[in-house]
Structures are given as C-alpha cells and as structure tokens.
Amino acid sequence: MKVGNDLVEVERFYKLLSNESFIKRVFTDKEMQHINSFNDEQKKAERMAGKYAGKEAVAKAIGFGIAKGVSFNEIEILPNNDGKPQVSLLGKTKVIFNSLDEKNIEISISNTKNLASAVCIIF
C-alpha cells in the first residue's frame, strides 16, 4: 500500500483560472469542462485547487512525483455518477503505475473556501 497527500490554498487558483499555459500543463480537457461547469468563480477555484491537490497526492503515492516521470495532465480526476472523485491515468504515468504491484487507486478530496486537500491510497 502507498499513500500520498497534498494541501493547497484555494486563493492561488483564482489567478490560474485564466492562465492557459498552466491549464494545458496540468489539466485535461475533460477536467476543465468539469471545472468550467460551475458559474461561480469561487467554486471553479475550489475545484481546480482540489484537482491539483489530488494530482499531487497521486504522484506522491505512485512514488515518482511530478518531474520524475509522472505528468500532471496524465492524471485525470473526474467525479463518477455519484460525485465521488475517480482517477484515470494516461500515457507514461499509466505505464509507470502498471509497473507497480498495487493496482487500485482511491482518492478523497476536500475543500473549504480557503484550502483544498487530497489523500490518495494505492493498494
């Protein structure tokens, strides 16, 4: 079993909502569709912060981290039909994950107006 967690300040993501280079480097098109489905800027920033924290938590749990083979935009976090966040891996990040003994990923994301946190367990 492997565990990763992360905590970020939501305020930092207000500026990043319109930063195209950051968005393309970190988020998939589907994730941005989900983030932009909210009309309120606060909710958009909270969702963006939560997904970012989730990606960091997944990278930490995988054990390689960002810039050591795992890419932000190859970790996709979207809600399932019940609203629970689900992780899908793409590209090289998926190849790295498939080389691990553990095959299941669970993630939990929480936020307040000011903070977003995520915990990932790989087992």
N, C-alpha and C positions, 0 to 999 in steps of 0.2 A: 504494500500500500504506500502511496505517495500523497503528500498534502502540499498545497500552495495557498497562499492568501495574499490579499492586497487591500489597501485603503487609500482613497484619493479624495481630494477636496473638489466638490461639485463646481464651485466658483470658477476654477481654472478652465472648465469646459465651455463656459459661455462664449469666450473668445474663439474657441476652436470649432464652434458650430458652423462657421463660415470659412474656415481655413482648409481649402481644397487639397493642398499637398498633405496636410496631416490626415485628413479624412481618407484619401486614397491609400496612404501608407498603412493606416490602422484598421479601417472598416471595410467590410464587403458591401456591395450594392444592396443586398437584402437587409443588412443591418441598418444602413442609412435610411432605407424605406421605412423600417420599423421606427427608428428614432424620429424621422420627419412626419410620422403619422400622428404625432402629438401636436396640438396647436400652440400650446403654452411653452415659452422658451425655458422656463424652469424645468418642466417635465423632460424636454429634449436634452437639456444639460444633465439632468439626473440619469437619464437612460444612457447617454453617451458615457458618462463617468462610470456607471455600473458595468457597462460592456467592457470598458477599458480595464477596470479593476479585475473583471473576470478573465480577460485575456492574459493579464499579468499573472493571475493565480494559476491559470492552466499552464503557462510557460514554466512557472516555478515548480509545479507538480511534476511536469514532464522531466524536469531536471536539467534541461539545456538552457533555458532562459532565452529572452529576446537577444538577437545578435549572435547567438551561438547555434544557429540552425533553425530556430523557431521564429516564424514571422507573425506579426500581429494580424495581418489580413488573411492569414491561413488558419486562423482560429475564428470560427463563426459562432456567435451566441445569439440565438433567437428563441422566443417563447414557443412552447408547444401549444396544443389546443386548450390546455388548462391554464396557460400563462406561466408555467414552470420553465425556467431557462434551460435550454439544451445546447450542448456543444457539438459542433461538427468540425472536423479537421480537414484541411485541404493541402494539396501539394507536398512539399518537402516535410512540413510539420506532420502530416499524416504518416509519411514514411517513417519518420523518427518515432512517432507514437507506436506504430505497428511493430517496431523492433523491441519494444518493451514487453515484459512478461504480463503486465497488467493490461486489461482490455476494456475496462469500463471507466467512464468519466461522469462524475456527478458534480454539479456546481450550484452554489447558492449565492444570490446577490441581494444585498440590502442597501437601502439608502435613506437618508434624511434629507432635509433641504440643503445641508452643508456637506455631508460626507456620503461616499458610496464605498461599500466593501464587498469583497467576494472571497469565498472559500471554495477550493476545488479539491476533490478527492479522486484519485485514480487507483483502481483496485482490480 
